[in-house]
């Protein structure tokens, strides 16, 4: 059981790191700039935020499978299906729109006059941008937590992409599904409690961080 | 010839075809306090932003310290950093008062900011609040922090946009004292926009009247108030300005 929890954490944490690397710059850019086509990108982003994980899983499955679009190319660095790496890819696709959407909102909620006033104080455009992003930091942290919460509790994509293989790709959510269907309610419930406790703990840690940033 | 920190030539700014500022000529002398008065919507704030090179003029050009610029993109950073604008509604960073005042020094790469920041905070009477978070400030304190974060970089020019609007008399007095002190001891040139003609009279050596984006009259303060040359200026001084 410890092994399962550990894999869940590892897969989701890795996915959030990659999704943050993609989503935070994208969200900052969308929050700071005004350009033609921005609304379209935002609309796509919001669609992505509501994307059903199981559909994401299906798409990535079709891409990675041996006869799939990418799988057939045989690139050595491309992860195979039913590996933790494939699960990470699915979760990155689920979490990136969430993180960039929340980041965009956080950046946009910073008073637009602040940037001008910092430039007047002598900031270069890049220095002023950095300050605005730092003002939005709490929102960015929240976006990461929301992303983590959604991917660690997600079951559709990891089931399809990982295959729930014992000792290799079994995570908490897929284990709960399996144990429930086997009638092992005790184990399923225990796993559910661990999952709940875990998300609670992560949120408490982040709230403390937020408090420090503000006091 | 007097030493001019600013010269303005045929400066025009329009938004969506509506002309907000149209100033054919304006000189600001080094070391003076120039008051800009006029009814709201006269283009005072816009003129100030143009002088701070925050907005691009629609036409004309501005000389700062002897160099002519037709757009903010042309002015080098070192020159632009010599003028600082204090906004009517200051927005602070969500950090301590100290960090807010230190910002201008930090972006200039200055080390050991503590003595400078604390000296300025003492001047504006906020040293006891240096560790307080910026969101806890009252309106008057907010304006004083905004002044402090501008003064700490020892600007040559201080552009002030209604620095005492909506403040009680005690705060107005304190802020005017800070402005006067910066002008007298550091020789800082001050351009102050105010709708309060009494404030202009108290602080400024010269006063300019803006109406509808046009600079109607500029004169030494005493002459402006006692013998205005234009119909608009005398109406404004009498208190029955046409809004």
Interface residues (C-beta under 8 A of the other chain):
Chain A: X111 X113 X114 X116 X117 X118 X119 X120 X121 X122 X123 X124 X127 X131 X134 X135 X214 X215
Chain B: X52 X54 X77 X80 X81 X84 X85 X87 X89 X90 X91 X93 X94 X103 X104 X107 X108 X133 X149 X150 X153
